[in-house]
Amino acid sequence: MNEPGTGPVRPERQITTVRPGDTVAVVAPSGPPDATLLKRGIQRLEGLGLKVSAGGRVLDRQELPYLAGSDEGRAADLQAAWCDPAVSAVFCARGGYGAARLLSLIDWAAMRAAGPKTLVGSSDITALHHVFGVELGVPTLHGPMAACDTIAAEVGPEPVSWENFQAALAGRAPAVTGDRVLSPGRAEGVLTGGNLSLLASLCGTRHHPSFDGRIVLLEDIGEEPYRIDRMLTQLLQGGAFDGVRGLVLGSWVDCGDPYPVLRDRLLPLGVPILAGLPVGHGSPQLSVWLGAPAVIDTESCSLAGPIRSGEQAR
């Protein structure tokens, strides 16, 4: 068995698609979901023809109000859902904070034995995306969550995000277009990354990030430029960007103007950098597959991921 954080246990696999008729689970590995939003989000997923089961502790609470129940309970729900042979995909209810607290509580050997399936989420779920990629070698879907407004708003799902989300689940999402190029070029590699704050928080742990040979997605919310500088500097000085092939920058909601610091810290890497993708927080919120091959083409200002039929990808 590989020691945690020492590298992929196997080459990256093809994406595992989600189809009508599949059973999926909804769990809360991070913050506590709103019960009304959760119910509505489950109904929206059922409207796609999915059979949805909710983790037994998904509405648990504890003394720390920013966590959806105890660490042990949240880890148990996540592992039970992933290891259930009837479940094709595990959808996270929301982000917030808390997923990283589960990493030492999960039986990774049991998770590997369960075989490939799909994890869906974003924001705080970046910690799980990263470690699932290292420990399980499976692609995961960075996208909207069940108890968040993108899917569960009273007026209905955000239309652009919802259409894209369905296409991504089926393995046929179109390329995502950015609105600016910070450094021109073309790059190919496995896409990794996610929320900058979560990636930086893994520095110095046994899950320390390495982007060697990868294309890296970065995004965040509510961070001042100097804090973005601090987190990028931490990752740079920790060697995370050594060997990186390209960068795609998603949304920076309520982060002021992040581009001066992004240019200052990232342009010296000398790789293609595409920015302004509607990925991360904000609306629309498009979905991308992490742990799967991707291509940056700054001439078309696009990030293209795996596009396969359900039969091929399954």
MARGUMAR-126076 format. One record per atom (N, C-alpha, C, O): residue in three letters; y, z, x. Coordinates in steps of 0.2 Angstrom, whole numbers, plus 5000, padded with zeros to 4 digits. Atoms other than C-alpha are relative to their C-alpha. Last residue first. Layout:
MARGUMAR-126076
ALAYZX...
***
This chain:
MARGUMAR-126076
ARG500449945003ARG502049104909ARG499550015005ARG499150065004ALA499749934997ALA503348994919ALA499550064998ALA499550105002GLN500050004992GLN502448824916GLN500150075003GLN499850105007GLU500750004998GLU502048864897GLU499950005008GLU499550035011GLY500449945000GLY503748924894GLY499350005002GLY499150055005SER500249995007SER504548774901SER499650065000SER499450095005ARG500750035001ARG505448784917ARG499850014993ARG500150054989ILE500050035007ILE507248804923ILE499349974999ILE499149925002PRO500650035002PRO507348924938PRO500149974993PRO500350014988GLY500649964999GLY509148964943GLY499449964998GLY499449904997ALA500550025004ALA510748854945ALA499450045002ALA499250065008LEU500649964997LEU512348934951LEU499449984995LEU499549994989SER500549985004SER513848814948SER499450045004SER499350035010CYS499849935002CYS515548764954CYS499450034996CYS499650074991SER500049995007SER514948584954SER500250064997SER500250084991GLU499750065002GLU515548554972GLU500050004993GLU500549984990THR499349995002THR515148744975THR500449934998THR500949944995ASP499650064998ASP513348714973ASP500750014998ASP500950004993ILE499350005000ILE512348884974ILE500249935002ILE500149905007VAL499750044996VAL510448864971VAL500850014998VAL501050004992ALA499450025003ALA509248994964ALA500449955005ALA500249955011PRO499650044996PRO507449044967PRO500649984996PRO500649974990ALA500350075001ALA506849194957ALA500549955004ALA501049975006GLY500650004997GLY507049384961GLY499649934999GLY499149925001LEU500049974994LEU508449404949LEU499349995003LEU498850004999TRP500649974998TRP508549284934TRP500150025007TRP500249985012VAL500350034994VAL510249264927VAL499450035002VAL499350095001SER500649974997SER510949304910SER499849965006SER499849895005LEU500550054999LEU512749264903LEU499450045004LEU499550085008GLN500449974995GLN513949404897GLN499349955001GLN498949964997PRO500750005001PRO515349324887PRO499650035006PRO499950035011SER500350045005SER516149444887SER500349935001SER500949925001GLY499650045004GLY516349584899GLY499749954995GLY499149954994HIS499749975006HIS515149654911HIS500549954997HIS500649905000GLY499949934998GLY513949564923GLY500350044994GLY499950054989VAL500649974999VAL513949374923VAL500250075002VAL500650085006PRO500049955006PRO515349264917PRO499350045000PRO499050034995LEU500650015005LEU515449184934LEU500050054995LEU500150114996GLY499850005007GLY517149194942GLY499549984996GLY499649954990ALA499749945004ALA516649164960ALA500249984993ALA500249924991LEU499750025007LEU515649054971LEU500250064996LEU499850114996ILE499849955004ILE515449094990ILE500349974993ILE500849944994PRO499750025007PRO514548985002PRO500150064996PRO499750104995VAL500550035004VAL514149075019VAL500449974993VAL501050004992GLY500150074998GLY515249115034GLY499549964996GLY499249924998LEU500750015000LEU515049305033LEU499849925001LEU499349915003PRO500350004993PRO516849315038PRO499349995000PRO499049985006LEU499950074997LEU517349265020LEU499750005007LEU499449955009LEU500650045000LEU516549425013LEU500149935003LEU499649905005ARG500749974998ARG517649575017ARG499549945001ARG499049955005ASP500049964993ASP519349495017ASP499450025002ASP499250015008ARG500050054995ARG518949375003ARG500050035007ARG499750015011LEU500750044999LEU518249504992LEU500149955005LEU499649945009VAL500549964996VAL519749614996VAL499449975001VAL499049975006PRO499849994993PRO521049484991PRO499550045004PRO499350025010TYR500250054995TYR519949444976TYR500350005007TYR500049985012PRO500549994995PRO519849604967PRO500049955006PRO499749965011ASP500150074997ASP521449594957ASP499550015006ASP499850035011GLY499350034997GLY521449744946GLY499849935002GLY499549894999CYS500049994993CYS519649804943CYS500649985004CYS500649975010ASP499649944999ASP519649824924ASP500050025008ASP500050085010VAL499649975005VAL518249704923VAL500350065001VAL500050115004TRP499749944997TRP517649614939TRP500550034995TRP501150034995SER499449975003SER516449484932SER500350065004SER499850105006GLY500050005007GLY515249384943GLY500750034998GLY501250025001LEU499649945003LEU515349344961LEU500149994993LEU500449944990VAL499750025007VAL514049224968VAL500350074998VAL500050124997LEU499849945004LEU513649244987LEU500249974994LEU500649924994GLY499450025005GLY512649134999GLY500250064996GLY499850104995ARG499950075000ARG511349135013ARG500649984995ARG500949934997VAL499950035007VAL511249315018VAL500249935000VAL500549905005GLY500450055002GLY510549345035GLY500149974993GLY499749934991ASP500350044995ASP511249515038ASP499649954998ASP499149964994PHE499950075001PHE512149565022PHE499849965006PHE499949905006ALA500350035006ALA511349735020ALA500149925000ALA499649894998GLY500550064998GLY511649775039GLY499749974994GLY499349934994GLY500749985000GLY512249955035GLY499649945001GLY499049955001GLN500149964994GLN514049915041GLN499250025000GLN499050045005LEU499950044994LEU514149775028LEU499850045006LEU499450015011LEU500650055000LEU513449875014LEU500049965006LEU499549955009GLN500649975000GLN514650015017GLN499449965001GLN499049975005THR500149984993THR516049895020THR499450045001THR499150035007LEU500250064996LEU515749815003LEU499950025008LEU499550005011MET500750025001MET515749984995MET499749945004MET499249945006ARG500449954997ARG517350045003ARG499349984999ARG498949995004ASP500050014993ASP518249874999ASP499550055004ASP499150045008ILE500450064999ILE517749884981ILE499949995008ILE499449985010ARG500749985001ARG518450064981ARG499549945001ARG498949955004TYR500249964994TYR520050004988TYR499350025000TYR499050035005PRO500150044994PRO520149864975PRO499850045006PRO499350025010GLU499450024996GLU520049994961GLU499849965006GLU499249975009GLU499949984993GLU518349994952GLU500649985003GLU500849925002GLY499649944999GLY518249994933GLY500050035007GLY500150095008ILE499549995006ILE516849864931ILE500450075002ILE500050125005ASP499949935002ASP515749784944ASP500550014995ASP500849964992GLU499649995006GLU514949614950GLU500250084999GLU499850125002LEU499649935000LEU513949554965LEU500550004994LEU500849954992LEU499649995005LEU512549424965LEU500450065001LEU500150115002VAL499949945003VAL511749384982VAL500550004994VAL501149974995ILE499450015003ILE510849234988ILE500250064996ILE499750094992ARG499950005007ARG509449284999ARG500749974998ARG501249975002GLY500350065003GLY508749245016GLY500150004993GLY499849954990ASP500250054995ASP509149425022ASP499649944996ASP499149954993PHE499950065003PHE509949525008PHE499849945004PHE500049885003SER500050054995SER509249695013SER500149934996SER499649914992PRO500050075001PRO509649845002PRO499949955006PRO500249975011HIS499450034997HIS509150025007HIS500049924999HIS499549895001HIS499950075004HIS507750074995HIS500649975003HIS500949934999ARG500650044998ARG507150215007ARG500049944996ARG499649894998THR500649975003THR508950285005THR499449965002THR499549915006GLY500349944997GLY510350255017GLY499450034997GLY499250094999CYS499950004993CYS511250125006CYS499850075003CYS499950125000LEU500750004997LEU510550134988LEU500050005008LEU499550015011SER500349935001SER512250194981SER499350005003SER499150065005ALA499749954995ALA513050034988ALA499750075000ALA499650105005LEU500350034994LEU511849924977LEU500350055006LEU499950075010LEU500749985000LEU512350034962LEU499649985007LEU499350015010SER500149934999SER514150014965SER499350035001SER499250075005LEU499849984993LEU514049824968LEU499950085001LEU499750105006ASN499449965000ASN513149794951ASN500150035007ASN499750065010GLY499849985007GLY511949644953GLY500650045001GLY501150025004GLY499449975000GLY510949594969GLY500150034993GLY499750054989THR500149935000THR509649464971THR500750034999THR501249994998LEU499449965003LEU509449274969LEU499850075000LEU499350094997VAL500149965005VAL508049194980VAL500650044998VAL500950075002GLY500349934998GLY508749064991GLY499850034994GLY500050014988GLU500649995003GLU509648894992GLU499750075002GLU499750085008ALA500549954997ALA511448874998ALA499450004995ALA499550004989ARG500650005004ARG512748734996ARG499550055003ARG499450055009GLY500650024997GLY514548735003GLY499450014995GLY499550024989PRO500450065002PRO516248795000PRO499449995003PRO499250025009SER500250044993SER517048965003SER499549954998SER499049964994LEU499749974995LEU518049054989LEU499849975007LEU500249985012VAL500450004994VAL517648934976VAL500450045005VAL501050025007ARG499750014994ARG518348964958ARG499550005006ARG499050035006ASP499450035001ASP517948964940ASP500449995006ASP501049975006GLY499449954998GLY516148994940GLY500649964999GLY500749904997THR499550034997THR514748894930THR500650055002THR500750094998VAL499449965001VAL513048964926VAL500649975004VAL500549965010ALA499649974994ALA511648834926ALA500650044998ALA500950024992PRO499650054996PRO510748814910PRO500350035006PRO500350095006ALA499249995000ALA509448934904ALA500349955004ALA500149945010ARG499750075000ARG507648864901ARG500850015000ARG501149974997GLY500150044993GLY506449004905GLY500449945000GLY500249895004ALA500550055000ALA506149064887ALA500049965006ALA499649915007LEU500749975002LEU507049224890LEU499549955000LEU498949975002ALA500349974994ALA508449134898ALA499350034999ALA498950025004ALA500350064996ALA508649014883ALA499750035007ALA499250015009GLN500650035002GLN508749164872GLN499749955004GLN499149955005PHE500549954999PHE510049254883PHE499349974997PHE498849985000ASN500250004994ASN511149094883ASN499450055002ASN498950035005GLU500450064999GLU511149084865GLU499849995007GLU499249975008TRP500650005004TRP511649264863TRP499649945001TRP498949945002SER500549964996SER512949264877SER499350004997SER498850005000VAL500250044994VAL513849114869VAL499550045004VAL499050015006PRO500450065001PRO513749194851PRO499849965007PRO499249945008GLU499550054997GLU514249374855GLU499649935001GLU499149935004PRO500050004993PRO512949464844PRO500549955002PRO500749904998GLY500550044998GLY513449504826GLY500049995008GLY500550015011VAL499950075002VAL514849574817VAL499549955002VAL499549905000GLU500150005007GLU514149754819GLU500149934997GLU499849914993ALA499449995004ALA513949734838ALA499949994992ALA499549954990ALA500149965006ALA512149744844ALA500750024996ALA500750064992ILE500650025005ILE511849604856ILE500150044994ILE500050014988THR500250074999THR513449604867THR499549974995THR499549924992ASP499750055005ASP513949764859ASP499849935001ASP499949894996CYS499350024998CYS512649864869CYS500349954995CYS500049914992ALA499649965004ALA511049944862ALA500750005002ALA501150045002ALA500149995007ALA509849814867ALA500550044996ALA500750024990MET500449945001MET510549764884MET500050014992MET500450004989PRO499849955005PRO511249604889PRO499550054999PRO498950035000GLY499750025006GLY510749514905GLY500150064996GLY500150114997HIS499449975000HIS509949524923HIS500449974994HIS500749924994LEU499550045003LEU508149464920LEU500750055000LEU500650104996THR499849965006THR506849524932THR500649964997THR501049935001PRO499350015003PRO505849424944PRO500150044994PRO499750054990VAL499950045006VAL504249514950VAL500749984999VAL501250025000GLY500050074999GLY503749564968GLY500149964994GLY499949904994LEU500450045004LEU503249734962LEU500049935001LEU499549894999GLU500649975001GLU503949854975GLU499549964996GLU498949964997VAL500349984994VAL505349754982VAL499350024999VAL498950005002GLY500150064996GLY505849654966GLY499750025007GLY499249985009PHE500650035003PHE505549814955PHE499949935004PHE499349915006VAL500649974998VAL506649904967VAL499449974997VAL498949975000HIS500150004993HIS508149794966HIS499350035002HIS499049995006HIS500150074998HIS508049764947HIS499850005008HIS499449965010LEU500650025002LEU507849954944LEU499849935002LEU499349915005ALA500549964996ALA509350004954ALA499349984998ALA498949975003THR500050034994THR510349854945THR499550045005THR499150015009ILE500750024999ILE509849944929ILE500049965006ILE499449945008ASP500449954996ASP511550034931ASP499349985001ASP498950015006SER499649944998SER512449874926SER499650055004SER499350035009SER499450014995SER511149754919SER500350065001SER500150124999GLY499449955000GLY509549744909GLY500549985005GLY500449935008VAL499450035002VAL507849654906VAL500650064999VAL500550114997LEU499549945001LEU506249694915LEU500749964998LEU500949925001THR499350014999THR504949554913THR500450064998THR500250104993LYS499750005007LYS503049554915LYS500750005002LYS500950005008PRO499350025001PRO501849534930PRO500250004993PRO499949984988GLY499950075000GLY500349644932GLY500749984998GLY501150024996ALA499950035007ALA499949814926ALA500149935000ALA500149904995ALA500650025004ALA499149854943ALA500149974993ALA499649944991ARG500350064998ARG500849844951ARG499449984997ARG499349924996MET499650065002MET501549974940MET499849935002MET499849894999ALA500250015007ALA500050094943ALA500449944997ALA500249904993ALA500750035000ALA500350074962ALA499849984993ALA499549934992TRP499950074999TRP502250104959TRP499349965001TRP499349904999ASP500650014997ASP501950274951ASP500049925001ASP499849884997ILE500450065003ILE503750304946ILE499449995005ILE499449995011LEU500549975005LEU504550474950LEU499549954997LEU499149974993SER500549964997SER505450434966SER499550024995SER499050064997LEU500350054995LEU506450284958LEU499450045003LEU498950015005LEU500750015002LEU506950384942LEU499549975006LEU498949975005ARG500449945000ARG508550454948ARG499350004999ARG498950045000ALA500249994993ALA509150274952ALA499650075001ALA499250085005ALA500650034998ALA509150244934ALA499750015007ALA499150025008GLY500649965000GLY510350384929GLY499449965003GLY498949995004TYR500249974994TYR512050304925TYR499350044999TYR499250064994GLY499749934999GLY512850204912GLY499950035006GLY500250015011GLY500049974993GLY511650064907GLY500350075000GLY500150114997ARG499350004997ARG511050024890ARG500050025007ARG499550045010ALA499549995005ALA509450004880ALA500749995002ALA501149964998CYS499749945000CYS508349924893CYS500550014995CYS500949964993PHE499350015000PHE507149794888PHE500350075000PHE500150124997VAL499749945001VAL505349794894VAL500849995000VAL501149975005ALA499349994996ALA504449634893ALA500250074998ALA500150094992SER499850054996SER502649574888SER500750015004SER500749985009VAL499350014999VAL501949734881VAL500149945005VAL499949945011ALA499850045005ALA500149734875ALA500749985000ALA501049944997PRO500250074999PRO499449784892PRO500349964994PRO500349904994ASP500350025007ASP500549944891ASP499849935000ASP500249885001CYS500750004999CYS500949984910CYS499649984993CYS499049984994TRP500250054995TRP502749934909TRP499249995000TRP499049935001ALA499850065003ALA503050034893ALA499749945004ALA499449895002ALA500550015006ALA502150184899ALA500149934997ALA499649904996GLN500650014997GLN503150174916GLN499549984994GLN499149944995LEU499950064997LEU504850164907LEU499349985003LEU499149925002ASP499950055005ASP504450304895ASP500049935003ASP499649885001ALA500650015004ALA503750414909ALA500049944995ALA499549914994ALA500550034996ALA505250384920ALA499349994996ALA499049934997ARG499750074999ARG506450434906ARG499549955004ARG499449905002GLY500150045006GLY505450584902GLY500249935000GLY499849894997GLU500750015001GLU505350644920GLU499849964994GLU499449924993ASP500350054995ASP507150614923ASP499349994999ASP499149934998SER500249984993SER507550714907SER499849945005SER499649895002GLY500649954999GLY508450644892GLY499850015007GLY500250005012ALA500450015006ALA509650494891ALA499350045000ALA498850015001LEU500750024999LEU510750554904LEU499750004994LEU499850044989TYR499950074998TYR512750564903TYR499349975001TYR499249915003PRO499950045005PRO512650724893PRO500049925002PRO500049884997LEU499650054997LEU511850824907LEU500149944995LEU499749904993GLU499349964998GLU511150964896GLU500549955003GLU501149965002GLN500149944996GLN509850844888GLN500750035002GLN501250015000ARG499449984997ARG509650704875ARG499850065005ARG499350095004ASP500049934997ASP508150604869ASP500750025003ASP501149975005LEU499549975003LEU508450444859LEU500150085002LEU500450124999VAL499450044999VAL507350334869VAL500650034997VAL501250025000ARG499449954998ARG506050474871ARG500749965000ARG501149995003GLY500049935004GLY504550394862GLY500650045001GLY500850084997GLY500349944996GLY505050224869GLY500050064996GLY500550074993ALA499549964996ALA505450094856ALA499750065003ALA499250095000SER500249935000SER504249954850SER500550045004SER500750025010VAL499649954996VAL504849784846VAL499750074999VAL499750094993LYS500349945002LYS503749634840LYS500350065004LYS500150065010LEU500349954995LEU504849484844LEU499750064996LEU500050084991GLY500850005000GLY505149344832GLY499650045004GLY499050045005LEU500350054996LEU506949324837LEU499349995000LEU499049955003GLY499850065003GLY507549424822GLY499849945005GLY499849885002GLU500550025005GLU506549564829GLU500149944997GLU499749904995LEU500550024996LEU507749564844LEU499449984996LEU499149934997ARG499950074998ARG509149574832ARG499549975004ARG499349915004GLN500050055005GLN508349714823GLN500249935002GLN499949895000ILE500850015001ILE508049814839ILE499949954995ILE499549904995GLY500250044995GLY509949794843GLY499249984999GLY499049925001ARG499750075001ARG510449854826ARG499749965005ARG499549905004LYS500450025006LYS509350014828LYS500249934999LYS499849884997LEU500750014998LEU510050044846LEU499649974994LEU499249924995LEU500050064996LEU511850014840LEU499349995002LEU499149935002THR499850065004THR511650144827THR499949945003THR499649895001ALA500550015005ALA510750274838ALA500149944996ALA499649904994ASP499849995007ASP512050254852ASP499449984995ASP499249934995PRO499850055005PRO511050244868PRO500350034994PRO500050084991PRO500349995006PRO510950394881PRO500349944995PRO500949934995GLY499649965004GLY511250334899GLY499850004993GLY499449964991SER499449984997SER509950274911SER500450054995SER500250104994PRO500049974993PRO508150234909PRO500650035003PRO500650065008ALA499349974998ALA508250214890ALA500050035007ALA499950095007VAL500049934997VAL506750114884VAL500750015002VAL501149975003VAL499349984998VAL506449964873VAL500050075002VAL499850114999ALA499849935001ALA504749884872ALA500750015002ALA501049975006VAL499549984995VAL504249704869VAL500150074999VAL500150104993THR499849935001THR502749634859THR500450025006THR500350015012ASP500249954994ASP502649444860ASP500350074998ASP500750084994GLY500749975001GLY502649344843GLY499850055006GLY499350095005PRO500149975006PRO504149234848PRO499350024999PRO498849995001ARG500050055005ARG504149204867ARG499950044993ARG499850104993VAL500149965006VAL504649294882VAL500049964994VAL500549924994THR499650015006THR504449214899THR499850044994THR499350074994THR500449985006THR503749284915THR500449994994THR500950034992ILE499749965005ILE504749204930ILE499550014994ILE499149964993GLN499650045005GLN503749134944GLN500250054995GLN499950104994ARG500450045004ARG503249254958ARG500549964995ARG501149964995GLU499750005007GLU504149314973GLU499649954995GLU499449904997PRO499550055001PRO502949324988PRO500350004993PRO499950024988ARG500350075001ARG501949484989ARG500649954999ARG501249974998VAL500849994999VAL502249674993VAL499749934999VAL499149925001PRO500450025006PRO504149634996PRO499250015001PRO499050005007GLY500050075001GLY504949745009GLY499549984995GLY499150024992THR500150034994THR504949915017THR499949925000THR499949895005GLY499450034997GLY505849995003GLY499849975006GLY500349955010PRO499450025004PRO504450104997PRO500549985004PRO500750015009GLU499549945001GLU502950115009GLU500649974996GLU500849914997ASN499450004997ASN501749965006ASN500450064999ASN500450094994MET499450005004MET500050005000MET500650005004MET500750045009
***
